[in-house]
Structures are given as structure tokens and as C-alpha cells.
Amino acid sequence: MTLREITVDADRRLRGPYTLASGLLEALVPDAAADLVAAHDIEIRVAAPGLRDRVPARRTSLADRLPQDERILVPAPLRTLRVANGLAEFVRDHLAATVSLTLWVDNAEESDPTDTEFLAVLARRVPAGSLAIVISPPGPPRPVPVVPPMEELDRYRNEGFHHALAEAGTALLPTLAEDGEEWWTLLHRTTTALAALDREDDARDLLDHARRVGTDPKQLATAAYATAMLLVRHHDPGKRDPEEAMAWIDEAVALTSLLPDRRERAFHLGFDLNGKALVEVRRGHAARAERLVQEAIELAERDLEPERHPIHKLVLRANRAQLAALRGDLEGALCDLDAVIAADPGYPDYYVDRGNLLHRLGRPAEAVADYETAIRVGPPFPEPYYNRSEIRFAAGDFAGALADLDHAIELDPGFTDAYVNRAGLLVALNELARARADAERDPGNPFLLCVLGQIEAAEGHVLEARKAFDSALEREPRLAAAWAGRGALAYEEGDYESSIADLGRAIELEESAEVRFNRALALRTSGQPALARADLLRAQELAPGDEDVRRALAELA
């Protein structure tokens, strides 16, 4: 294997986000296999705009073909992790086929967070035998903010470069005329970026200032909408306030209802009604939310030109699908998601949503097909693997389920739900040491505490198991698995009354054949055969082919 060294300056003042990644890509892409480059076209084009002439866009979504004012979806904070994983896979696969690389990184301490994240993913996912990363000693601090050209801010916003946009917006806003169109546009983008970074208080300060100096009703409506979203989406649950949010979103609706232009009113009012629907969901009023989304859809259909604001229209239909599914209309939800995907087949997240719906409808093969399409059409992210693992587990493919969970965690080591499922699967596979390592990574998580209880019980540590189940229920009293685990533990200890009570609570929260069967054992052992038989009959309805249930019923006959 050929040895190679590359030195890249990571100082974000040179090229902003992905300064390091773009320098590395410019050195590697010219010699890389064409099919490997094509497989990572999105990630390369995002990180290295200078390579776009060399790397054609193979995978695209509807947003790529729209003017800026119609690109209403702002990438989630984890979007850059998707890009970093795709870039790391490109580097890994290229180096495996060609060279062993030493990457010297200068000014890493001045890099944009996109590059900091990329470096961490590279170190984690590319084998040390292929890539050695050497960070140069830090130089003197440079407390000067990065102020890019204004035209760069569209890219920052579209690609989800929230740190860079927050930094640039904070620096540029004082240089612009307050209450002007350019100032308002930058203010809205800056507050959105701040909110994405969990800096809601800073965003609120900017919005409050805008209200003091602003006069444009449309812009003030957008500020009211943004304030409502801060209040319902705040990263700290203790600071969420749906009631105050309702006051702000009502102000937004009142202002946009008065816009004189029919088409402008249809878009902005529809946008605000959709936001009000979210507030109503958080207040526990799903039916009201569905009516609001329907009203927004009807506005768009009546007053917007067919070719204008297609993403806005798709978002409304996708939200109507979520609300329909919430009230149990799975077929209606599926109809909407089918239409959304047909209109924007390059957007991966909708496939995950439809896959989840198909799973609920008992159509696992189609669900898996959607998850695998989501994997193909965008940069790598963990949710399709996580969701596919559940279907593989249900089908008895424990090895496949474990491989999917391993990969989900490799893509996002902070994906707690994947650790919960992997720990539970490892318990089922009797790999208790690995399961314990997962279960103990977050001692405050009730789901992981529940799995820890299962591990302690399997190892015969009764007191520790009970403590873990009790701790889980203190944090999440509606966790059915913890009630079921504690009930099974009580049965093994001979405390049948407590076992029946705990298993009964588990059934109230989340009925399953396994818990019905376990309560039947406790009922039979405590001398209540009629009730035990009733539980077994119900278990048979839930799991018609279960041999343990059939044998237990035969013994009670």
C-alpha cells in the first residue's frame, strides 16, 4: 500500500464550514474511483463546493430545484453528522483501495464545528491502519468572528451550518439597517440557527428587539411564529410553555390573515396555521390540530398557483398524515405519504415515516423496502437501520437486528434508543457483559435501567434487579417493561400477590402475550385457575402460534 501525507489548514476563516474537509477532499477526489465518488455525491458537494463541477449531482431532492424563498425546510442539527459519516465512509473506502494516509491538521482549534465533528467521525470510523491524524499544536487565540460574504449565507442556511450562521448573523446584523428587508431576513435566519443550537434565550432576545424596532406586519408575524416555536420546542422541557406559545401564534395568525395579496396570504397564513397545529398537539388537542392543517391545505389549494411552494404543500400533507395516524386512520395517513413521496422521491426522511406506518399496518417487507430506500437516497443516518432492526428482531433474525443496531450506534454514538434495544437484544442472546456495558452508559435513563434490571435478574442478583426496576419506575411510571420485569421478579421470589399486581399494571399500559402468560402463571400458582385460563386465552389471541401458551391451556383443561 502506498504511503501518503497531506497537510490541511482547518482555520474556518479560510473557507468557513468544512474548510478541513474540503481541503482533504480536493486532495483525494481526483484519484478516487468514479463509482465511489458518485456514491457520496451529496456529501462531497456539501463540504467542497469547489468540486461540484467534477462531482455531478446524482441524488437530488425537490428543494434542489427551487428558488431560495421556497426552500422552507431548515436542516436539523444532526444533518452535519449525516454528512460527516458519508465523508468518512468515502475516505475509508478510498484509502482501503489505494493508500495509507497521514493527515496533518493545522489550526484545528480554529475550525468550524462541522470540521470538529468530521475529525471525530474520521477518527472513530476509519481504521488506524489506513489513516493517522496528527493535530498541530494550537497557536495564539484569534477572537475575531468569521464574517462571510452575504451570498454565502444561503448555503449556510440550506445545508444546516447553524454554528456558522449564528456567528455570521450575530456579527452582521449590527451593520444592516434595522427593519429593512435584508435585516429581517438575516434576523430570522440567525434566530433559527440559534434555536437549532439550543440557544433559545439568545434567539428570544433578538426577536424581542425586532418587535421593538420593527413595523412590517408580515415580518412581525414571522417573529411571533418563531417565538411560539421556541416555546413549544425548547430543548429544556421545563421551559416549554404551550399556553404562552398559543398567544404568540394567535398573534401571527391575526397578522397574516390581514395580508392584502391573496397568494401571499395563503402561504404565510397557511404556514402559521401549521405552526398553530403543533401548539395544539402540545396542548393535547390533536383534533383541533388536524382541522388547522386541513384549513392550511385548503388555503394552498385554493389560492396558491399549482407550481408555487411545493415543499410547503408537501409539509402540510405529511403533517396531516401524522395526525391521521395519531387518531388511528393509518390508511388515510398512508395515502398522504404516498403522495408526498411521489412528489419528492429524493427526500429520505419521508421514507422512514412511511416505513414506520407500513410496519404498524403489518406490512414489514414494504416497511423494510422504504427503510432501505432511505439509506440509498441520502447521506447515512441511523434511523433506517434502527427501525429495520425491529422488524428483523420480530422475524427472529437476531443477527441481522444486532448488526443494524451496531451500525446505528456507529453512525451516532449518542443514539440512546439504539443502546436500549441493543442491550435488550443482547440479554435475549445471553451476552450479558455486552448488555451491561450498554445498560450502564446512562444511569438516569429509565429504559436502560429497565434493561439493567433484566441483566441483574438473569445473573441472579435479586436485590440489584429490584433496585433497577424501582429506579426505572420512579423516572417513568408508565414504563410497561419495568412493571413486567418487576412482576416476573416477584414471581420468582414467591410473592405472587405483588407479581399479579405489577403484571396487571404492565398489561394496562401495554398488553402483550408474554405478560398475559406470565400473569397466568402467577394466578395459577396462587390458586386462581379461572383467571389464569382467561389470561391464557387472551395470550392465545395475541400470539396464536405460541406453544408455551398452548401447553399451559392444556394443563388447565
N, C-alpha and C positions, 0 to 999 in steps of 0.2 A: 504494500500500500504506500502511495506517495505521501510524503510529509509536506505540510504547507503551513505558513504563518501569515496572519492578516492582522493589521492594526487598524482599529476604528476609533474615531473620536466620538464619544457619546454625548457631548455637550448639546443640550436641546436648543441653544441659541443658534446653532448652525442650520438645522432643518426642522426644528420643532419635534412633534411626536415621531417616534420611530427613527430618530436620527441614527442610532446604532444599528437597528435592524436594516434600514435602507442601505447603509454602508456595507454591511455584511452581504446583503442580497445582491448588490451591484457587483460584488466580487465572485459570487457563486452562481448566479443565474446564467450567465453566458455559457458556462461549461456544463450546465445541468441537462439531463435528458428532457426532451420536449414533453413527453407524457407526464413526467413528474412536475414540471412547471405548470402544465395545464391543469393538473390535479389540485394545484394550490393557487390558481389564478386570483381568486378573491383576496386572499391574504397578502400575496405579493403586491398586488395593485394598491391595496390599502396602505401598506407600510412603505412602499417605494414608488411613489407616483412617477418618478423619472424612468421607471421600467415599463410604463404602460404601453409604449409603442412596441416593445419587444414581447410583452405578455398580453395577448388578446383576452378580452372578457369572454370566458366560456360559460360561466354560470352567472345569470343576471336575474334581478327581480324587477317588479313593476317600477319601484322607486328610481331605478337607474335611468328610466326613460322619461322622467317627469321634470318639469321646471321646479326651481327651488321652493316656490311658495306652496307647492302641492305635496312636498315631502314632509308630511306631518309627523311621521313616526320618528321618535328620538331613540337611538340605540340604548339598551340597558347597560348599566355599569359593567356587566360581565362580558359585553361584546368584545372588549380588547383581549380578554382571556381566550376567547374563541380564536381570535386572530393569532395570538401568541402560540397557541397549541398547533395551529395549522402551519405556522412558520417553523416551529420546532420539528414537526414531522417532515417538512421539506428538507431542513438541514440534516436531520438524522438519516433520512433515506439517501440523500445525495452523498453524504460522507461515507455511508456504508458501501456505496458502489464505487467511490473514487479515491478520496484522500483522508488522511488523518490531519486534523486541523488544530492549531493553537491560535486562539483568538485573544489578542491583546486589546484591552479596553482602556482608553484614556478618558479621564473626566467623567467616570461613572457616577460620581456624586452630583454632577450637574445634569444628569439625564432626566428626560421626561418619564413620568410613571409608566408610560407604555413600554419604554425600554427596560425599566427596572423589572417590570413584570415579565417581559420577554427573556431577560437574562435568567431569572429564576426558573422559568419553564425550560429553557435550554439546559440548564444545569441538572434539572430533575429528569428530563426525558431523553436527552441524547447521551448515549453511553460514554463513559470517561475515556474508553479506548479510542473513540472517534474524535472527541472534542475536549480540549483543555482550555479553560477560560482563565485568563490572568488579568486581574484588575490592577491598574496602575495606582500608586499611592495618590491620595487626594491632594489637590492643590489648594491655594488660598480660596476662601469663600467668595462667591460673586453674587451679592444680594440684589442684582438688577433683574427685574421681571422681563420675561420674553414678550415682546410686542410684535406680532407678525403683521404682514400686510393685511388689510381688511378683507381682501378676496380669499385669504386662507381660512377665514372663519367659517365659510360654508363647509369646507372639508372637515374642520374640527367638529362641527355640529353633526354632519351627515355620518361620520364614522364613529361617533361616540368618544371623542377625545375630550372628556369632561374636565380633566385637570388643566389641560392647556387652554381650553375655552374659558374656564373660570379665571385663570391667571391673566389671560389676554383681556378679557372683558373688564375685569376689575381695574386694569391699567388704562384701558382705552376710554371707558365711559366718561371720566372727568374731562377728556379732551373734546367731547362732542357737545353740540348744542342741546340742552335739555328740552324734552318734549318734541324734538324733531323725529322724523321717521327713522333715520339711521340710529339715533339714540335708543328709541323704543325697541327696535329690532335687536340691537345688541343687549339691551337690558333683559329682554325676555330670554334670549339665549343664555345669558350669564346666570340668571336665576334658575333656569332649568338645569344647567351644569352643576351649580352649587347644590341643588336638591339631590341630584344623582350621586353626589359625593357625601351625602348625609350632613350637609351644611345648611340645613333648612333655616336656621336662625339668621344666617347671613343673607340668604335669599329673601327672607321676610323683611329684613332691614331695607334692602333695595326696593322691594315692592312698596313698602310704606313710604319711602322717599318719592317714588314715582307718583304715588297718589297725591303727595303734597304739591308737586310741580306740574303734573300732567293735566291736560284739558281735553284730549281726544277721547270721545266716548268709547270708540272701538278698542283703543289701547287700554283704557281704564277697565273695560270689561275683561280683556285678556288678563290684566293684573288681578282682578277679582277671582277669575277662574283659577289662576296659578296659586293664589292664596288658599283657595278651597282645597286644591290638590295637596298642598303642603300639609294641611290639617288632617287629611284622611290617609295620607301615605307616609307620614313622618316615621323615620326609622326607629324612633323610641315610642313604643306603644303608649307609654304614659303621657305623651304629648299630643296624641291624636284627639281630635275634638270634632266629631261629625256634626254636632249641632252648630258650632260656630262656622264650620265649613258650609252648612246649608245656607246660612245668612249670606256668605260671600258668593256662593254660586247663584243664589237668587238675584243678587245684585248684577252679576254678569248676564244672566238671562234677561233681566229687565232692560239692561242697556242694549244688548244685541237685538232684542225684539223691536227696537225703535230705529234700527238702521234703515235708511230710505231705499237703498238699492236691493231689489228682491233677491238677486243671486248672492250678493254679499251677505245679506241677512240669513239666507238659507244655510250658508256654510258656517258662519260664526255662531248663529243661534243653535244649529244642529250640534256643533262642537260642544257648546255649553250644556245643552240638554244631555248629551252623552256623559259629560262630567257630573251633572246632577244625578244621573242614574247611578254612578259609582258611589256618590254620597248616600243615596237612598239604600244601596246594598249594605253599606257600612252601618246604616241605622237600622238594618233588619227589615227593610221594606222592598223585597225583591219584585213584587208585583208592580209597585209604582215604578221601579227602575225599568222594568220591561216596557211599560207604557211610554216612558220618556224616550227610550231608544227607538221604539216604533214611531213616535212622533218625529224624531230626527230623521229617520229613514224616509218617511213620507215627505218631509220638507225637501230632502235631497232629490227625491224622485220627481217632485213637482216643479221645483224652482232652479235646480242646477242643470246646466247643459249636460247631455249624456257623456261627453268626453272630459268634463272637468272634475277635478278632485276625486279620482277613482280610489285612492287609498282611504280617504275619509269614508267613502261609501262602503268599502270592504271592512274597515274597522267597525262600523256600525253593525254590519251583518254578523261579523264574528262575535261582537258583544251580545247581539240578540241570540246567537247560538248558545253562548254561555248561560244566559238567563233562562232560555228554554230548557236546557239540560238541568239547570238547578231546580226547576219545577217538575222534572220528570219527562218532558217531551223530547226524548232522545232522537226520535226520527226527524222531528222538526229542526232540531239543532244540527243534525247531520245534513239535512238539505241546505241549510245556510252555509255550513263549512265546505260542502261540495262546491257551491257556487264561488266561495271566496278563493279556494284553491284553483279552480278553473281559471279565475281571472288573474291570479298571481302565483303560478306554479313554481316560481323560484324562491319563495319565502319559506324557510324551513320550519318556523315555529307553528305555522298553521297545520302542518302535517302531524306534529306532536299532539296538538289539540284534537285533531280528527282521530288519530290513533287511540288516544285515551277514550274518546267517545265510542269508537268501534269495539274497544275492549269491554266497555260497560255493556254494549249491546250483545256480547257473546260472540264476537266475530274476530277471534285472536289472529288468524292468518292475515286478514286485511289490516289489522292494527299493526302487526309486525312490518307489513309492507310499507305502511306510512312512516313508521319509525326509521326504516332503512332508507326511505327516500329523503327524510330529513337529514340523515347522515350524509347523503350524497350531495345535496344541493347547496350546502353552506359549509363554512368552517366548522371544525369539530366542537361539539358541546356535549355535556354528559347526559342530558335528559333522555334522548332517544335510547341510549344504552341502558339507563336505569329502568325505563318503562318496559323495554324489551325483556329485561331480566325477570320482571314479574310474570310475564307470560311464559317464559321458559321455565321458571320455577313451578308454575301451576301445571305445566305439561310434564313435569318430572325430569326436565333437563337441568339438573343441578349444576353440572359442569359448565354448561352454557350460561346459566344465570350468574354463576360466580365470575366467569370471565367478563361478562358485561358489567358487573358491579366493580370488579377490579379496574376496568378501563374507565368507568365513570369517575372513580376516585383518582385515577391517574390524570384525567383531564382537569379535575377540580378537587384538590385535596381538602377543600372546605365544604364539600357537599355532604352535610350531616346525614340526610336521609339515606344516602347510599351506604354509609357506615352502619346505620341501624339495620338495613336489610341484609348487608353482608354479614354482620355479626349474628343475626338470627339464622341465616343460612349456614354459617359455619357451626353453630350449635347443632343444627339438624344433621350436619355431616360429622359431628363429634370432633371437630377441630377446635377444641375449647381454648387452647392457648392463643390461637389467632383471633378467635371470637372475643376473648377477654381484652386483647390489645385494642380492638375496635371499640368495645363497650366502655372502656375506661378513659377514652380520649376526651370525653366531656362529662364530668361528674354531675353536672347540673341538668343534663338533658333527660327528660323523663322516659323517652323511648329507649335510649341507651341504658338507662337504669333498669328498665324492664328486661332487656336482654341480659344485663348483668345478673339479675335475679335468676333467670333461666340457667345461666352458666353456674352460679353458685349452687343451685338446686341439683344440677346434673353432677356436680362434684361432691355432693353430699354435705354441703355447708348450709345447714338449715337456717341458722340464725342470720348469717350473712345474706341468704336469699330473701328472707322475710324483710330484712332491713332495706334491701334494694327495692323490693316491690312497694314497701311502705313509702320510701322516698319518692318513687315514681308517682304514686297516687297523691302525695302531698303537692306535687308540682302540677299534675294533670289528673284531676279526679275522674275525668271521663275516659281514661285510657283503658279500654276493654281488655287488652292483652295483659295488663298488670293485675286487674281483678282476676282474670282467668289463671294467671300464673300463681297468684297468692292462694286462690281456691284449690288448685292442684296440690300446692304445698301443704295446705291444711289437711287435705285428704290423706296424704302420705303420713302425716303426723297423727292421724286418727281423730282429728277434730272435724267430724262430719257436719256438724251444725254450721260452723264457720265456713267450711268448704261449700256447702249448699248456698249460703248467703252470698259469698263472693262470686261464685259461678253464676248465680242468678243475676247479680248486678252486671256481670260481663255480658250475659245474654240480652239484658235490657239495652245495653249500649251498642252491641254489635253481635248479632246472632250468628253462630256457626255450628256445623255438625259436630266438630271436635268438642266444643264447650258443652253442647247438649249431651253428648256421650259421656263426658266426664261428670256432669251433674247427675246423670242417670246412675253412674257407678256409686256416687255418694248417697243418692237416695235409696238405692237397693241395699247398700251396706247398712244404712241407718234404719232399715225395716219399712220402707215406703215403696213397695214394688209397683203399685198402680201409677204413682207419679213417675217412677223410673221408666216404666213402659211408655208413658206419654212422651217423655223426653226422647226415648229411643225411636219412637215412631216419627217424631219431628226430625230427628237426625237423619233418619232414612229418607225423608222427603228432601232434605238438603243435600244428601250425598247418597243417591240410590245404589251405587255400586260398592259401598263400604262394607267389607267383610267383617270387621270388628262389630259394627252395628248389627249386622245380620245374626252373628253368633250370639250376641248379648240378648237380642229379642228371642231367639230360640231357647235360651236358658230360662227366660221368664215365662215361656209359653205354658 
